[in-house]
Amino acid sequence: MSQNPVYLALDLPRLDAAEALARKVSGHIGGIKLGLEFFCAHGHHGVHEIHKIGLPLFLDLKLHDIPNTVAAAMQAIHVLEPSIVTVHASGGRAMMEDAKAAAGENCKVVGVTVLTSLDDGDLNATGVSGSAHEQALRLAELAHAAGLDGIVCSGHEVGAVHDQWKDGFFVVPGLRPADGKTGDQKRTVTPREARDAGASVLVVGRPISRAEDPLAAARAIEATL
Ligand SMILES: O=C(O)c1cc(=O)[nH]c(=O)n1[C@@H]1O[C@H](COP(=O)(O)O)[C@@H](O)[C@H]1O
């Protein structure tokens, strides 16, 4: 693979530590993902600082609200020039259509299907019947129909979604090296398995950020791809 598909999830509370980590591993990742933890703590200023590293930025805000509000939020982040932004696919078709219409140029909008921290039981407890697999496929279809660029799903579903949506853009988090600690993630696969199943982007956080030697961890993951 010519371009490294690994996006480092920079889920760290301190901006200086986040920036130092990203710079340290920058030669062994393809982009940086800034999520709710980072954005709530450091806002636009933090995003501008991380932009200086020069890697593509994935702004994982998981927007989920009425269409008008989500569209306005999308417009408010144009200035940050993200390459990828997330919305929750369960927000519905109109919300996703308006999010895509409001996205900045060269910004992919992807719909989060079923969080990788949920299993079938967790999902059923929210009132959704059927399996996480079925729900992820259903929401992928809705995201496709709404004109999004792709979806976020676990490595367990990405192969099936890819079969239905050949030119989709698929973000896969919940990745763990074969011997990695799963923590709060329930639907995990290895980075290599996700890539082989058709993932476009591999989101990796703690296996790198919490490793004793983050650079060695990033290199080791890169070597498996
Ligand atoms: O949208 C995401 O990136 C996301 C969706 C999902 O279903 N599961 C998931 O873990 N994520 C994000 O991916 C990252 C995973 O981090 P680690 O579990 O530390 O590798 C976190 O930043 C999560 O917010």
The ligand as an SDF file (V2000), in Angstrom:
LIG
                    3D

 24 25  0  0  0  0  0  0  0  0999 V2000
  -15.3940    7.4130   15.0640 O   0  0  0  0  0  0  0  0  0  0  0  0
  -14.4320    6.8540   15.6000 C   0  0  0  0  0  0  0  0  0  0  0  0
  -13.2840    7.1570   15.3000 O   0  0  0  0  0  0  0  0  0  0  0  0
  -14.7060    5.7260   16.4910 C   0  0  0  0  0  0  0  0  0  0  0  0
  -15.8450    4.9950   16.2250 C   0  0  0  0  0  0  0  0  0  0  0  0
  -16.0570    3.7640   16.8740 C   0  0  0  0  0  0  0  0  0  0  0  0
  -17.0200    3.0510   16.6010 O   0  0  0  0  0  0  0  0  0  0  0  0
  -15.1400    3.3670   17.7860 N   0  0  0  0  0  0  0  0  0  0  0  0
  -14.0390    4.1110   18.1150 C   0  0  0  0  0  0  0  0  0  0  0  0
  -13.2460    3.6500   18.9410 O   0  0  0  0  0  0  0  0  0  0  0  0
  -13.8470    5.3270   17.5110 N   0  0  0  0  0  0  0  0  0  0  0  0
  -12.7010    6.1640   17.9020 C   0  0  0  0  0  0  0  0  0  0  0  0
  -11.5000    5.4860   17.5840 O   0  0  0  0  0  0  0  0  0  0  0  0
  -10.5140    5.6790   18.6130 C   0  0  0  0  0  0  0  0  0  0  0  0
  -10.1250    4.3160   19.1370 C   0  0  0  0  0  0  0  0  0  0  0  0
   -9.1370    4.4530   20.1050 O   0  0  0  0  0  0  0  0  0  0  0  0
   -8.3620    3.2120   20.7060 P   0  0  0  0  0  0  0  0  0  0  0  0
   -9.3900    2.2430   21.2010 O   0  0  0  0  0  0  0  0  0  0  0  0
   -7.5410    3.8320   21.8000 O   0  0  0  0  0  0  0  0  0  0  0  0
   -7.5240    2.6440   19.5800 O   0  0  0  0  0  0  0  0  0  0  0  0
  -11.1430    6.6040   19.6570 C   0  0  0  0  0  0  0  0  0  0  0  0
  -10.6800    7.9000   19.3980 O   0  0  0  0  0  0  0  0  0  0  0  0
  -12.6250    6.5080   19.4090 C   0  0  0  0  0  0  0  0  0  0  0  0
  -13.2880    7.7290   19.6700 O   0  0  0  0  0  0  0  0  0  0  0  0
  1  2  2  0
  2  3  1  0
  2  4  1  0
  4  5  2  0
  4 11  1  0
  5  6  1  0
  6  7  2  0
  6  8  1  0
  8  9  1  0
  9 10  2  0
  9 11  1  0
 11 12  1  0
 12 13  1  0
 12 23  1  0
 13 14  1  0
 14 15  1  0
 14 21  1  0
 15 16  1  0
 16 17  1  0
 17 18  2  0
 17 19  1  0
 17 20  1  0
 21 22  1  0
 21 23  1  0
 23 24  1  0
M  END
$$$$
